[in-house]
Amino acid sequence: MKFIAALQAVVTAVPFDGEPSDAELDAIESEMPLILAEVDLLDAQIMTLDRPANVLDERRIRRARNRVMAERRDLTNRTSDVMPGGAA
């Protein structure tokens, strides 16, 4: 009878230290304005969960949505400029 076992060297060839790489940190940094805009939108939506939205709440949500869309547009334009063959 033969035993089938994974080779330890193959399974753990590249040790994972749990820290993000420099490229991952750069990607997070470039997406940070979009992340913050989405957090603001979520905060505006959370404020209206337990009560009806008034005019100020609706305006706050609309502005937060517009900011998210603008940040998505800007991020898309930045990444399409960097990537070769992107539609500019």
Contacts in CASP RR format, 6 or more apart in sequence:
PFRMAT RR
TARGET T0000
AUTHOR 0000-0000-0000
METHOD contacts of the structure
MODEL  1
MKFIAALQAVVTAVPFDGEPSDAELDAIESEMPLILAEVDLLDAQIMTLD
RPANVLDERRIRRARNRVMAERRDLTNRTSDVMPGGAA
20 28 0 8 1.000
28 35 0 8 1.000
30 75 0 8 1.000
30 78 0 8 1.000
30 79 0 8 1.000
31 75 0 8 1.000
33 71 0 8 1.000
33 74 0 8 1.000
33 75 0 8 1.000
34 68 0 8 1.000
34 71 0 8 1.000
34 72 0 8 1.000
34 75 0 8 1.000
37 64 0 8 1.000
37 67 0 8 1.000
37 68 0 8 1.000
37 70 0 8 1.000
37 71 0 8 1.000
38 68 0 8 1.000
40 64 0 8 1.000
40 67 0 8 1.000
41 61 0 8 1.000
41 64 0 8 1.000
41 65 0 8 1.000
41 67 0 8 1.000
41 68 0 8 1.000
43 64 0 8 1.000
44 57 0 8 1.000
44 60 0 8 1.000
44 61 0 8 1.000
44 64 0 8 1.000
45 61 0 8 1.000
47 57 0 8 1.000
47 60 0 8 1.000
48 57 0 8 1.000
48 61 0 8 1.000
53 61 0 8 1.000
80 86 0 8 1.000
80 87 0 8 1.000
80 88 0 8 1.000
81 88 0 8 1.000
END
